[in-house]
Amino acid sequence: MPRYYFNIMDGRPVVDREGRDLPDAAAARREATRYAIDLVRRRSDVSSRNEVENVVVTDEHGAEVLTVTFPKAAAARYGT
C-alpha cells in the first residue's frame, strides 16, 4: 500500500514526516480534505492575511500527488 504525506503550506510549512498508508490517491484526497477541515477548525492563531489553508500531499518519493486548498472563510460552515 502506498504511503502519503500530508504537508501543511499556509505561510509556515509543516512537513509530515510519518505519513499514512492509503490504497490510492482518491483515498489520499479524502483524507487531505478531512485534515484541512479539521486544521481550519483548530487553528485560531493563523494570521488573518492568509486566505487559505493548503494541504500538499506527496508520495513516498517526495513527488506532489495533489493539493487540497481550503478557504478559511468556509470554516464557518464547519463550526469554527
N, C-alpha and C positions, 0 to 999 in steps of 0.2 A: 504494500500500500504506500503511495507517495506521501511525503511529509511536506506540509505547507507552513510557511511562517507569516505571521500577521504583524506587520510593522506599522507603527503609527507615524504619520507625517502631517504634523499640524504646526510647523514652525519650530518644534522641539522634537526631532526624530527620536523614536524609541524603537530599537531593533529587538525583535523577538528572537531569542537565542535557543528556545526549546522547540518551537513548532508543534504541529499536531498532525497525526496520521489521518488522512481522509481518503475516500475512494477516488475522487476526481475533482476537477476544477469547479464543477457545479456545486458540489458539497462545500468546497472552499469559499465560494461566493456566498452561499447561505450563511456560513459561519462568520465571514467577514462582515456581512450585513448585521447579524445579531450583535457582533462585537462592537460595531460602530454605534449602534443604538444604545447599547449599554455604556459605552465610553462617554457619549454625549450626556447621558443621564447622570453619570458620576462626576463629571468634570465641571466644577463650578469655578475653578481657578484659571480657566483658559482666557486669554486676552480677548477682549471684545473685537479687536481688529481682525482676528482670524474668523473668516466667514464659514469655513467648512472644516470638517474632520476628514482625514483620508486614512484609509487602511490599505496599505500596499501589500499584496500577497505575493510572496516569492516561493519558488520551489526549492528543493534540496540542493540545487546547483547555484542558487542565488539569482536565477532568472525571474523577472517580473512576470507573474501569471495574470494578475488583474488588479484593479484599484477600485475600491468602493469609496465614493465621495458622499458624505452625509452632511447636508446643510444644517448648521446649528439651529437655524430658525425652525426646522422641522421638529426639534426636540420637544417643543411644547405639546405636540401631538402625542408624545410618548411619556408624559408625566413629569417633565423636568421643570 
